Amino acid sequence: MAFCGMRRSVWILLVFFCCCLDNVHAQGSWQLLVKNAGVCSMHAAVTRFGNVVLFDRTDAGASQINLPNGRCRDDPQDLILKHDCTAHSILFSPATNSIRPLFLQTDTWCSSGQFFANGTLVQTGGDFDGNTKIRFYAPCPDNGICDWVESSDQKLQNGRWYATNQLLPDGNSQILMGGRQVFTLEYVPANGQGTTALPFLQQTDDAQNDNYYPFVHLLPDGNLFIFANQDSILYNYRNNKVLMKYPAIPGEPRNYPSAGSSVLLPLVATDGYKQADVLICGGAHPGAFRNAKAFFPASQTCGRMTVTASNPTWLMENMPFRRTMGDMILLPTGDVLIINGALNGCQGWGNAKNAALNPVLRTQQRCQFPTELRVEAFSPTYLNPALAQLRPTIVKFPAVIIYSTPFVVTVTIPAQPPGGVAINLVSAPFTTHSYAQGQRLLKLALLGDVVMVGKRNHFTAIAPPNNNVAPTSYYMLFVINNGVPSNAVWVKLSP
Ligand SMILES: *[C@@H]1O[C@H](CO)[C@@H](O)[C@H](O)[C@H]1NC(C)=O
């Protein structure tokens, strides 16, 4: 297999995990959940029901799991298997470690996605017959029967392969940009204005196309930060104006196929959600894809920039290890976990080798990864049973929270905390190719004192101020006590 088979280890992170307490417990642990998921998890998204949609491409031959009820997929355009009775997507339920095959018709290879405010996953593009496709997955509980629906009346205006989606503030539309040799942006649903040229995407193209899957982050001022290769801009999508060009990040190219990763660091109530910092880590040696069998050492650097500053510069730091094809994940505490990837080479086609080791992870060193069909969970140190006394349990919360409006979350905590409690919202991103599209975390303001009633603590938090800070959508809400998070509950953030 091509892409997943390119020796990337795919570890599926579940939502109830977290950070590193920088002490004796600073290891975390891995747990095997499913020995053979049947499909390779090229793409992954956690739904508002807490289950996980996983999928691969459709055009690489049979998977290792059959479609149910004798269903088959007939696709005259499929290059390898025109009559295919296997599934290329599954729903994984962490509560029971079970999987259910889902039906994907067209090719999702290197496609993109994002959730709408109503919790429906929108999934766009791919290769071959999937190039202009728009697919929907309206999620359901573990015992439901929901499945992929391919739109018959909407399609992308430009075919997009390796594009990036970002949910827009109203939660009902997404901006899509880039893709292989596509230097435009467009909207889903279409806004009636066709596609818009984005010359930045052409300017960042190079001999090995280091501008696929651009890193896009919606900033609290309503503009977009867009990063490709080593360059970045501040972009007002409402009038298509580039407001600022940022300095180039030192070091190596960072996007596919060099495959660094990027996150918008947590937005915090303590500064009125004004400051936005972007962190980009890893990547490949320049030209690594064109000279793939040299397996050059990957990038060891991270760059952090306050992108809302008037005179921003990259602050560089070294990671303990080199890494290409890492995944950066905002843990509920606001810490960033970097996992996956390799020490040498770059992304795609078996071009990487030497698993990236990280002291926070318990892994074995292996030289080449086969296509990985196992599903594992990484438990950060805060899940250590020794910390159970600190773990909050959410017993009451509102299903809907309103911008700028206080709301009460009721928790029990075995050891009553004198302080150190935080309430954070975490979006559900669409993860593929070392980058979680639409990932963001909000550290909320807490109001007044904790009210104790019996063994229950009532915390009052204030929802984010507006939809640029946090687009209308479902979020995971965590209560964190001295670095130890509760399980998440899903809340809808609404106007
Ligand atoms: C979810 O919202 C999108 C965008 O507004 C809409 O196209 C879609 O029909 C909605 N789906 C459901 C199941 O309500």
PDBQT file of the ligand as one rigid body, heavy atoms in Angstrom, charges set to zero:
ROOT
HETATM    1  C1  LIG A 501     -25.244  20.030   9.297  1.00  0.00    +0.000 C 
HETATM    2  O1  LIG A 501     -24.900  21.335   8.918  1.00  0.00    +0.000 OA
HETATM    3  C2  LIG A 501     -24.530  21.464   7.560  1.00  0.00    +0.000 C 
HETATM    4  C3  LIG A 501     -24.064  22.898   7.346  1.00  0.00    +0.000 C 
HETATM    5  O2  LIG A 501     -24.992  23.822   7.836  1.00  0.00    +0.000 OA
HETATM    6  C4  LIG A 501     -25.707  21.071   6.665  1.00  0.00    +0.000 C 
HETATM    7  O3  LIG A 501     -25.288  21.123   5.313  1.00  0.00    +0.000 OA
HETATM    8  C5  LIG A 501     -26.125  19.655   7.001  1.00  0.00    +0.000 C 
HETATM    9  O4  LIG A 501     -27.268  19.322   6.271  1.00  0.00    +0.000 OA
HETATM   10  C6  LIG A 501     -26.423  19.517   8.475  1.00  0.00    +0.000 C 
HETATM   11  N1  LIG A 501     -26.646  18.113   8.759  1.00  0.00    +0.000 N 
HETATM   12  C7  LIG A 501     -27.581  17.675   9.598  1.00  0.00    +0.000 C 
HETATM   13  C8  LIG A 501     -27.648  16.203   9.787  1.00  0.00    +0.000 C 
HETATM   14  O5  LIG A 501     -28.320  18.431  10.171  1.00  0.00    +0.000 OA
ENDROOT
TORSDOF 0
